[in-house]
Amino acid sequence: MQNSPRYAIASVDNALVLLQTVMHEGVVRVAAAARELGVAKSTAHRLLAQLAHRGFVVQAPDRSYVPGPALSGLAPARDVAVRLVDVALPHLQALCGSVNETVHLMVLDGAEVRFVRSVESSQALRVGSREGIRLPARLTPGGLAILATLPPREVERLHPSLRPGSEDAVRLLSQLATTRKAGYGLNYEATETGLTAISVALTADDALPRAAVAVSAPTVRLRRSQILTLLPDLRACCRRIESDLAGSATSGRTRRPPAAGRR
């Protein structure tokens, strides 16, 4: 990636960031766009409206924005991202209704995870949507669950700042070994005070990004000893998503082997 130009035009740069998001994820929402850019929702809405005017995005019935006809040449990449979200969404909603806690779908993007869908709990005290947010994969339960499915060399490649054999690299690989054995990633106030989360990686065909589903809740309601009570519903949700993805996949695609620890 080239360095930013000396005289960058903020509005142009913001529009390009939104284009990258919708091309990579297949969907973008106004609230998530505002968080991503650090601008007001009204500004994000105007940017998306302008992109829609030029045909780069179109507004879907749920008021999100998806790639428009101007990006039709990138349909294959768009379709696989949209398929993941579309297939997963009803199962995320069902899981949220079952456990009454906020549910997230995230994908691996380099050494980070991007939250591509959130379904918020109806409880007054709840974890809010994280759509559009990026976090280091090794600091999130979903990121750990996904990284645990990768071979050590791939993990090291994604983290060039962690010198192989260094204390930090050894610690990460040890943490991933624990995650792999357990079959889930766990976050007990590691990234945010008062937040507890648990996540399971999805197994899907190679055309789709590596992804995970997480359930997050306020720690005051879900202590460390209680978080595992969510695991059966979470695993069942992932199995249903995987089943639907397999059913909608083009015949002949090769599926990844199941993640270690999955039951």
N, C-alpha and C positions, 0 to 999 in steps of 0.2 A: 504494500500500500504506500502511495506517495505521501510526502508530508503535506500538511494543510497549506493552501496558498497564503501568501502574505496578507492579502486583502480579501479575506473570506466574506461571502455574503450569507449572513445567518439564515435568511428565509430560504435561499436556494439550498443551503446545506441541510436544513431541516426537512425540506421536501425530499431530498435525495435519501436521507435516513429513513423516511417513511416508505419510500420506494423499495429500499433494501429490505425493510421489515416485511412488507407485504409480499415481495418476491420470495423471501426465504421461508416465511411462516405461512403464507397463503391467506392471511387475514390480519387486520389491525383494527382496534377499536379506538374511539376518540380519547377515552380516559387513559388507556395504556399509552397512546401516542403522546399525550400531554406529559405523562410521567417520564417517558423515554427521552423527550426533548427538553424537559424542564420548563415547559411553557403552560400558559393557561389553557383550559379545555376549549375556550372560544378560538384561540389561536390555532390549536391542533385541528379543530373542526374546519376553519377556513382553509388551511393547507390541504386537508383531505378533499374539501369541496373543489379546490382548484385542480387537484390531480384528477378528480372525477370529471371535471369539465373538459379536460384534455384526453380523457379516455384511459388514463393509466390505472384507475381504480373504479369500481362500481359499488354502490351501497346495497348490501344484502338485506333481506327482510328483517333480520334481527338488529339492524342498524350498524353492523360492523361493515368494514370495507374489505373487498377482495379484489384480486387483479382484474383489470379491465381489458378491453379489446386491444389497446395499444401494447399490451404485454403478451398478446396471444402467442407470439413466437416462443415464449417460455412456458407454454402450457404443461409440458411433462413435469417440470420441477414444481410448478404450482399445484398440479393435480395431486401429487403424492403428499404434499404438506396439507392440503385441504382434506384429503382422504383421512389422514390421521386424526385431525381435529373433529371432522364430521362423524367419524365412526365412534370416537371416544366420548363425545359430548353427552349423549343420553345415558351412558354408563357412569360418567362423572356426576351427573345430576341425580341418578339413582343412589349412588354411594353417599352423596351429600345428604339426601333424604333419609338414608338408613342410619347414618352415624350422627347426623345433625351437626357436623363440623365442616369447615371449609375444605374444599378439595381442589387440587391443582394438577394440571398436566404440564410437564416441562420437557424440553428437548436439549440434547447436548449440542453445543456450538463451540467447537474448539475446547478450551479448558473451562468454559463457562456453561451454565444452563440458562436457558431463556424460558420464562413462564409464558406459555402460549394460550392457556385457558385456565380460568378459575371459576368455581361455582361456590358462592358464599353461603355460609350457614345462615339460617333465619334467626339465630339467637342474638339478643342485644349485644352481648359480649362475645365477639367473634374475631377471627383473623380475617382481614380484608383481602380483596383481590390483589394478586401479584402480577396480573397480565402485563407483559411487556418488560418486566424487570429481568435484569441479568445479574447473576451472582457466580462467584467461583464455584465450580462443580464440587471441589473437595471440601467446601464448607456447608453444603446442603445435603440433606438425606437423599433427595432424588439424584443429585450429582454423584454421591457416593455409591448409590445403588447401581447407577449406569456404569460408572468407572469400574466397579467390581466385576462387571461382565467382560472387561477388556484385558488382554494380556499385559503383563507388567511393562514390556517395552513400549506398547502403545500409550500407556499411562505416562511413562517418562517422556515420550515424544511430545505429548500434550502439555507437559510442564517443564520446558527447557530451563527455567530458572531454578528448578530443583536438581542439583547436581547428583547424578547416580551415585548411590552409596552414602550420600550426605545424611545427616540426622533427620532433616525434614523429609527427604525422599523415603528413607527407611520407615519413618513414622507413618507416612501416607500409605505405603504399600502394606504395612501391618494393619492399618485401619481398614483398608480395602479387603484384606484377608478375613478380618473379623466380619465385615459386612457380607462378604461372599458366603461365609459359613452360615451366617444367620439367615440370609436370603432377604434382607431388608436393610434400609438405611435409617438411622435414627438421629434426631436433632433435639437435644434437650437444652434449650436456651443458648445454643452455640452461636447463632447468627443474630439473635434478637432476644433481649430480656423479656421474659414472660411468654415466650412462644415455644411450643413443643410440636414436633412433627415426625411422621413416620412415612416411609416411601418404599415402593417396590418397582423395580425396572420392568418395562415391557419387553417381550420377545416378539419381534416382528420381522418381516422380510427385509432384505438388504436395501430395497429401494426407499425405505422410510428412514427418517432420522431416528437415532437411538433416543428413547424416551422413558419417562417414569411417571407414575401417579403418586401423589402425596396427600396425606390428610394432616392438616395443621389445626391446632387448638390452643387457647390460652392455658398456660401452665397451671393456673389456679384451679382449672376444671379438670385437667388431665395430667396428673403427676406421672413421673417416670414409670412407676409400677403399673399404671393404668393404660399407658399408651399401647401396650401389646394387645389390649382388648379390641383394638381397631383392625388388627392384622387379618383375621379371617374375612371380613367384609372387603378389605382392601385387596387381598389376593384374589377373591372371587371377582371383583371388578376388573382386575387386570386380565384374568382368564377370559372373561366375556369379551373384552376389547380385542384380545389376541385372536379369539375365535372369529369375531366379525371381520377383523382385518384379513385373516387367512381366507375367509369366504369371499371377500371382495377383491382379493389379489389376482392379478393376471396369472393364468396357469403357466407353470414352468419356472417361476421364481423360486430361488433357494431360500429356505428359512434358516435363521440362525439356530444353533442348538440352544435348548432352554438354559436360562441363567442358573448358576449353581445355587443350591439352597431352595429353589422353587418347589413347592409341593402342589 
